[in-house]
Amino acid sequence: MTDKLALSGIRVLDFTQVLAGPFATQQLAQLGADVIKIEQPKVGDITRGLMSPGTDGFAPSFLTCNLGKRSLSLDLKQTKAREIVFKLLQTCDVVVENFKPGTIARLGFGYDDLRAQKPDIVYASISGYGQNGPKSGLPAFDGAIQAASGMMSVSGHPESGPVRTGYFSVDMSTALNAAFAITAALFRRHLTGEGQRLDIAMMDTAMVMQAAQMSNYLVAGTLPELMGNRSPTKQPTANVFATRDGYIQVVALRETQVEALMKLVGHGELYTTHNTPVDRVKATAEFNAVLEPIFAGQTTEHWLAELAAAGVPAAPIRDLAGAAADEQNNHRLSFAEIPHPTQPATTQVVSVGFTADPAPPVVQRNPPGLGEHNEEILAELGYSTREIEDLAAADVL
């Protein structure tokens, strides 16, 4: 048995920036891949300054999407940069890009260009709507895809109207979708010796994330309504309830759970009278009239203990500070502690969403500074110190 990581020996040429692409390639880095991040000189990935008041180039969103990578800054419009990319390509297994469709091909690094140089390359393109089709040329961002995909139409209260999620749900799910597709393509190459072109679209990912609701529409013609915090099942015993000091999510869906909940609050007769899901949906107002004031009378902690003892699933509605402090995180790999790149302290960032035994995902190095590994990477390609200095003087680097 060995602790060798799953993607040890794999090298990734990473042209991505912002969230979806970088978080996808970070997943590969933490499985052992050598990810070389190509960035524009002097500017770099725009996420270096995103959602951050600082100017050190290490915004929190950049840190959490670029763990374990090496940075090579290149002006891709220069001939010398093109030469470097093609030399680097010969050492790589995967190329990932998330330019607007057509852009990277105009730079001379499209799939056909690189496949001609390395036929077995796995080439992944991440975009809003895909590489072809009537909307492929449209710019896309997380909120726009949430709107266009129907996600916002199923989120919100009747009073508020549609709302978007408070986090980048499409970007981050697209990242995981892309990492899965790339890893699958590498396994296929292992079996066949062939490379593969991957076309990963944010809109496609949004459809997959809504598979249950979308399939309900496609099969039965059912359009979901805005239900606030109620379960999509519409069961009145699966909802968010205000407590004396906060909010609690209760998810009593199985018959045994519903019966236990109603007995706990002293209204077992309601379950007896409405002992099928259909009956309970019709009696939602009656259930709310009982449950809402009862939950409001005690604290969240009180109800968590009572519901756990009764076998009813429940969880507190917490802010990010409360979620980050959850002791369960001490037993998982979702958070990684790293030295802060510009401060004499350590910090935590979100890392991966699973564990493995043996050889769990691991942070191999800190997120890189812009162009931090220029000399190191070019030296590996055979460039001399003088040649690297000349490239820097010509603003290729």
Summary of the structure (lengths in Angstrom):
residues: 397
radius of gyration: 25.4
end to end distance: 42.5
largest distance: 85.5
contacts: 1230
relative contact order: 0.14
helix: 42%
strand: 13%
